[in-house]
Amino acid sequence: MGWSTIVIFVLGVGNFALNRAVFKSGHPMLARLPQASRRLGDRAALLTEFVVLFFALLLSVRGWPSFAWAYLAYTAFNALAAWLIVGRRI
């Protein structure tokens, strides 16, 4: 396990935390959705996050350590979006 795998894993944990923060924020955009849609959306978002993390780790282990930079950019965009939503800037 190389440095890129560890970095991607730690960033992945952060992405899951950001996802949780957004869905627990009570943002009016999410509050307007029916309960069933919120539950389905939450699960779909977590599944998508898992798939992205899984393939990022797989690429890293298979000889693409520079993919950690791409996953870092992905995490930065997620953090910006979460900040905008949780901070009620949108």
Kinemage of the C-alpha trace (Angstrom):
@kinemage 1
@onewidth
@group {chain A} dominant
@subgroup {mainchain}
@vectorlist {calphas} color= white
{ca met a 1} P 0.000 0.000 0.000
{ca gly a 2} L 1.559 3.238 -1.159
{ca trp a 3} L 1.202 6.818 -0.086
{ca ser a 4} L -1.402 7.519 -2.766
{ca thr a 5} L -3.671 4.767 -1.468
{ca ile a 6} L -3.529 6.182 2.048
{ca val a 7} L -4.188 9.720 0.807
{ca ile a 8} L -7.162 8.590 -1.287
{ca phe a 9} L -8.590 6.591 1.621
{ca val a 10} L -8.347 9.543 4.027
{ca leu a 11} L -9.888 11.884 1.450
{ca gly a 12} L -12.642 9.311 0.897
{ca val a 13} L -13.515 9.354 4.585
{ca gly a 14} L -13.694 13.138 4.322
{ca asn a 15} L -15.999 12.904 1.309
{ca phe a 16} L -18.381 10.638 3.210
{ca ala a 17} L -18.390 13.131 6.097
{ca leu a 18} L -19.136 15.990 3.702
{ca asn a 19} L -21.985 13.983 2.196
{ca arg a 20} L -23.483 13.371 5.652
{ca ala a 21} L -23.137 17.036 6.591
{ca val a 22} L -25.037 18.131 3.502
{ca phe a 23} L -27.905 15.707 4.043
{ca lys a 24} L -28.144 16.532 7.756
{ca ser a 25} L -27.947 20.310 7.180
{ca gly a 26} L -31.695 20.817 6.819
{ca his a 27} L -31.158 23.005 3.766
{ca pro a 28} L -34.483 24.279 2.357
{ca met a 29} L -33.654 22.750 -1.029
{ca leu a 30} L -33.543 19.297 0.574
{ca ala a 31} L -36.387 19.957 3.003
{ca arg a 32} L -38.808 20.491 0.109
{ca leu a 33} L -38.277 16.963 -1.153
{ca pro a 34} L -40.644 14.218 -0.036
{ca gln a 35} L -39.230 11.914 2.630
{ca ala a 36} L -38.980 8.967 0.225
{ca ser a 37} L -36.984 11.047 -2.259
{ca arg a 38} L -34.628 12.265 0.452
{ca arg a 39} L -34.000 8.729 1.667
{ca leu a 40} L -33.431 7.429 -1.875
{ca gly a 41} L -31.219 10.409 -2.745
{ca asp a 42} L -29.146 9.928 0.388
{ca arg a 43} L -28.562 6.263 -0.383
{ca ala a 44} L -27.826 6.935 -4.051
{ca ala a 45} L -25.305 9.628 -3.088
{ca leu a 46} L -23.567 7.293 -0.634
{ca leu a 47} L -23.460 4.501 -3.210
{ca thr a 48} L -22.034 6.853 -5.834
{ca glu a 49} L -19.448 8.126 -3.355
{ca phe a 50} L -18.454 4.533 -2.566
{ca val a 51} L -18.090 3.646 -6.256
{ca val a 52} L -15.899 6.691 -6.930
{ca leu a 53} L -13.735 5.879 -3.894
{ca phe a 54} L -13.495 2.208 -4.870
{ca phe a 55} L -12.292 2.966 -8.394
{ca ala a 56} L -9.905 5.680 -7.194
{ca leu a 57} L -8.333 3.169 -4.791
{ca leu a 58} L -8.261 0.501 -7.486
{ca leu a 59} L -6.486 2.798 -9.946
{ca ser a 60} L -4.035 3.839 -7.255
{ca val a 61} L -3.161 0.257 -6.348
{ca arg a 62} L -2.899 -0.760 -10.015
{ca gly a 63} L -0.063 1.642 -10.745
{ca trp a 64} L -1.658 5.055 -11.104
{ca pro a 65} L -0.389 6.829 -7.965
{ca ser a 66} L -0.839 10.224 -9.621
{ca phe a 67} L -4.581 9.583 -9.510
{ca ala a 68} L -4.397 10.855 -5.914
{ca trp a 69} L -4.170 14.377 -7.354
{ca ala a 70} L -7.364 13.865 -9.352
{ca tyr a 71} L -9.143 12.554 -6.264
{ca leu a 72} L -7.840 15.535 -4.293
{ca ala a 73} L -9.408 17.858 -6.882
{ca tyr a 74} L -12.671 15.899 -6.664
{ca thr a 75} L -12.610 16.254 -2.878
{ca ala a 76} L -11.927 19.988 -3.160
{ca phe a 77} L -14.976 20.446 -5.409
{ca asn a 78} L -17.069 18.386 -2.968
{ca ala a 79} L -15.844 20.517 -0.065
{ca leu a 80} L -16.691 23.725 -1.926
{ca ala a 81} L -20.183 22.476 -2.781
{ca ala a 82} L -20.770 21.295 0.795
{ca trp a 83} L -19.587 24.639 2.155
{ca leu a 84} L -21.990 26.471 -0.137
{ca ile a 85} L -24.928 24.230 0.839
{ca val a 86} L -24.284 23.902 4.573
{ca gly a 87} L -23.383 27.592 4.876
{ca arg a 88} L -26.658 28.476 3.111
{ca arg a 89} L -24.868 30.457 0.446
{ca ile a 90} L -27.087 28.870 -2.187
